[in-house]
Amino acid sequence: MILPILYSYRRCPYAMRARMALKYAGIAIEIREISLRDKPAHLLQVSPKGTVPVLVLPDGTVLEQSLDIMHWALQQRDIDGWLLADREQTQQLIAENDTSFKHALDRYKYAIRFPEQSMEDYRSQGEVFLAKLEQRLTQASFLMGEQVNMADIAIFPFIRQFSAVDTDWFESMPYIRLKAWLSLMVESGLFNSIMGKYPVYLDAVN
């Protein structure tokens, strides 16, 4: 049986959300962990952009975006109804995460590379989204209601990354519901099941 091939990087939040969706959907895959400094030739052949995740299906179809991989996985199997929440609101929230919040996150995390503003300024820009999530979580246990849905899985790896830049600062802030939600997601069996370490894939082994 030929399995779908997922090119991945363990710590990449985009790859995390793709792996979680595939795992949740019960889809067996071959994970190929890449080295950012020595990307496999086959990855660059099927996806010249060279970023992960990339899913190569047995029929040759290539999915190059994490959200496309998530949607494909959930279309195969979605036993808890991750796709049942308000689609427009889910898409809008994920889009804000992937654009303005990700922009602020990158600059906050690597502030030395972006001297135009201070680390604190970039953090404040990211806090706009944190405050929005905190408000949503005062109304329900998860971002779109009382059960996990696609928005939670797509967004939390980035909030995890933001919180890790300065953990003392994050823990001191009054994002009570957001911190509880993040802890729940990080400690979940699903998340921990996709964070195992894999040897770096090298073309030479084939």
C-alpha positions in Angstrom: 0.0 0.0 0.0 1.4 3.4 -1.1 0.9 6.0 1.6 0.5 9.7 1.2 3.9 11.4 1.8 3.9 14.4 4.2 7.0 16.6 4.1 7.1 18.2 7.5 9.2 20.1 10.0 8.5 19.2 13.6 8.4 22.7 15.0 6.7 24.5 12.2 3.2 25.6 13.3 1.8 25.2 9.8 3.1 21.6 9.7 1.7 21.0 13.2 -1.8 21.8 12.2 -1.6 19.7 9.1 -0.3 16.7 11.1 -3.0 17.1 13.7 -5.8 17.1 11.0 -4.3 14.0 9.4 -3.9 12.2 12.7 -7.5 13.1 13.8 -8.9 11.9 10.5 -7.0 8.6 11.0 -5.1 8.9 7.7 -1.9 6.8 7.6 1.0 8.8 6.1 4.7 8.6 5.6 6.3 11.5 7.4 9.4 12.9 5.9 11.1 15.3 8.3 13.2 17.8 6.4 16.3 19.8 7.2 15.7 23.5 6.4 19.3 23.7 5.2 19.3 20.6 3.0 15.8 20.1 1.5 15.1 16.9 -0.3 15.2 17.0 -4.1 11.9 15.3 -4.3 10.2 18.0 -2.2 11.6 20.7 -4.4 10.6 18.8 -7.5 6.9 18.5 -6.4 6.8 21.8 -4.7 9.5 24.3 -5.9 8.5 26.8 -3.1 10.3 24.5 -0.8 8.2 25.2 2.3 6.4 22.7 4.5 4.0 21.1 4.9 3.5 19.5 1.5 1.3 16.4 1.1 1.9 14.1 -1.9 -1.1 11.8 -2.5 -0.6 8.4 -4.1 -2.3 9.6 -7.3 0.4 12.3 -7.6 -1.8 15.2 -6.4 0.3 17.7 -4.4 -1.2 19.8 -1.6 1.1 22.7 -0.8 -0.8 24.6 1.8 -1.5 23.5 5.4 -5.2 24.6 5.2 -5.7 22.6 2.0 -4.2 19.6 3.7 -6.5 20.1 6.7 -9.6 20.4 4.5 -8.6 17.3 2.5 -8.1 15.3 5.7 -11.4 16.4 7.2 -13.2 15.6 4.0 -12.0 12.0 4.3 -13.2 11.7 8.0 -14.5 14.2 10.5 -16.1 12.2 13.3 -16.4 15.2 15.7 -17.6 17.7 13.2 -14.6 20.1 13.0 -16.1 21.5 9.8 -19.7 22.0 11.2 -19.1 25.4 12.9 -19.9 28.6 11.1 -17.7 28.4 8.0 -17.5 32.1 7.4 -16.5 33.0 10.9 -14.0 30.1 11.0 -12.4 31.2 7.8 -12.2 34.9 9.0 -10.6 34.0 12.3 -8.0 31.7 10.6 -7.3 34.4 8.0 -6.6 37.0 10.7 -4.2 34.5 12.4 -2.4 33.8 9.2 -2.0 37.4 8.1 -1.8 40.2 10.7 -1.1 38.1 13.7 1.6 36.0 11.9 3.1 39.2 10.7 3.4 40.5 14.3 4.5 37.2 15.6 7.4 36.9 13.2 8.6 40.4 14.2 8.1 39.9 17.9 10.0 36.6 17.8 12.8 37.9 15.6 12.7 41.5 16.7 16.5 41.9 16.1 15.9 41.4 12.4 13.2 44.1 12.3 14.7 47.1 14.0 12.0 49.5 12.6 10.0 49.0 15.8 10.7 47.6 19.3 10.0 44.0 20.4 7.3 45.5 22.7 5.7 47.3 19.8 5.4 44.0 17.8 4.1 42.3 20.9 1.4 44.9 21.3 0.4 44.4 17.7 0.0 40.7 18.3 -2.0 41.3 21.4 -4.8 42.7 19.3 -5.5 39.2 18.2 -4.9 37.7 21.7 -7.6 40.0 23.1 -10.0 39.0 20.4 -9.5 35.3 21.2 -9.8 36.0 25.0 -13.1 37.6 24.3 -14.4 34.7 22.3 -13.3 32.3 25.0 -15.3 34.1 27.6 -18.4 33.0 25.6 -17.5 29.3 25.0 -14.8 26.7 25.8 -13.4 26.8 22.3 -13.1 29.4 19.6 -16.2 28.4 17.8 -18.3 26.8 20.5 -18.3 24.1 23.1 -16.1 21.7 21.1 -12.9 21.8 19.2 -13.2 22.7 15.6 -10.9 23.6 12.7 -10.2 27.1 14.0 -8.8 25.9 17.3 -6.4 23.4 15.6 -5.4 25.9 12.9 -4.6 28.8 15.3 -3.3 27.3 18.5 0.2 26.4 17.3 0.8 30.1 16.5 -0.5 31.2 20.0 1.8 28.6 21.5 4.7 30.1 19.6 3.8 33.6 20.6 3.6 32.6 24.3 7.0 31.0 24.2 8.8 34.1 23.1 8.6 35.5 26.7 6.9 33.0 28.9 7.2 35.1 32.0 5.4 38.0 30.3 2.7 35.8 28.9 2.0 34.1 32.2 1.8 37.5 33.9 -0.9 38.8 31.5 -4.6 38.6 32.3 -5.6 36.3 29.4 -7.2 33.8 31.8 -9.4 32.0 29.3 -6.8 32.1 26.5 -4.1 30.6 28.8 -6.5 27.8 29.9 -7.5 27.1 26.3 -3.8 27.0 25.2 -2.9 24.6 28.1 -5.8 22.3 27.1 -4.7 22.2 23.5 -1.0 21.7 24.3 -1.7 18.9 26.8 -4.2 17.2 24.5 -3.5 13.6 23.4 -3.9 14.7 19.7 -1.2 17.3 19.9 1.3 15.1 21.8 0.7 12.3 19.3 2.0 14.3 16.4 5.1 15.8 18.2 7.3 12.7 18.1 10.7 13.1 16.6 11.6 11.6 13.2 15.0 11.3 11.7 15.8 13.8 9.0 14.8 12.4 5.6 17.6 12.3 3.0 17.2 11.6 -0.6 20.2 9.3 -0.5 18.4 6.7 1.6 16.1 5.8 -1.3 
